[in-house]
Amino acid sequence: MLKKLPFLLVACLALFIATPSSGLFFKTWKHPRYDALQSGDIVFQDTGGLQGEAVRAATGSDFTHCGVVFQAGETLSVLEAVQPVSVISLREWKKRSSVFHARRPKNPTKIDEAAFTKALAWGEKQLGKPYDLHFKWSDNSLYCSELVWKIYKKSTGIALCQPKSFESYFLEDETVREVIRQRYGDLDKLPRKEPVVAPSDLAASPLLIEVPRR
């Protein structure tokens, strides 16, 4: 864990102070559809697989996975909650899926040095944590959109969206029900009131705007 600290220091520094309002810019990455991606952007994709199909059916969105872009040395990377919470280069992240979407905060004024310090303290503790297969609202394990939501909330006080509950989504699809049975043993054991945030909820946040397209 200590070996990861310098890496995350660079990551969080870029994430929370390299903003349009600060005048300090780090490396950007050109994308065929977007002008440039930069630290702090939230990226979305469709990862496929049974869980991806279930998330798509439950939310009605093609966005089934998400992460936060940040600078790591000379490259842009993505902090994401997979198994375990880890980092991957943005280029490799993009190769996973033909679905790609990027959004960023509409108003970056709360993203300052104090926010950076909080992000560093919280974010460093998340690396290596297991993926949360049960989508519980705790920090013991994390799923993708929970990680993105919490790193902003805990460091800036900004709630990118209001957490929902399982019963807010469409649970009648058979693929959704199959995943519920696999994870909980029975449909009746699903904690329907558990707070939850889906990638589509973040993408629909009025506090975010789409990264400008070409």
Phi, psi and omega in degrees: 000321181296329180292339182275344186299311180300324180296314182290330176302311178297318183299308184290326177301314180291321183296320190251357172233352177271078184234161180303329183281341185274340182078003181250116184243144177250185182303135175247164183232123180286137178235145183307329184256345185240150179302304180192140175261149184213172180303137180098343177293148176253126183248147184233149177205174174248118184270352180070198181074176183298315180295319178300318178297321180293316179297319180298317180291321183287327185256342183073022183232149176281351180273106183247357179208152179206165179200176181248131179277139175206163180276133175225099184067238182263003184235161171265136181232175179235126171273124185216154174263100170239213176246099359265188173301126188201188179236154179212148178296147181300322180296317179291323178300317182295329183292343184293331191212151175279345177273125179212131179214145183224136178226161179214161181302136178289323181232105185271015188295334180273358181268090186231191183296324178296320178295321178301315181299317179292320180296320179298314182296318181280314185297322180298330182283345185272335182302131179089352178290151181289156174288140183270097181290341182257000175055047178273149183271063177223169181264005180293323173214159188223148169249169196303305184288333174296316179299313180297313181300314186287327181292328175285315183295314185287336182260332183241344185083000182273124171265107185298333176201166177276123177303143178257199173229163181305321184291352177283345183257168180279110185254005185274347179295140185293326177294319177299316181294324179297316179295320178299316179297319180296320186275326187244351179090327181200150181300326182290344182270356177293125178284086189298338181265359182299130176299138182208148176232127178262157176307322180295329178294319177295317182297331181270001183299131176290350179274355180244152173234155177290140174301133183308136178269161178289000000 
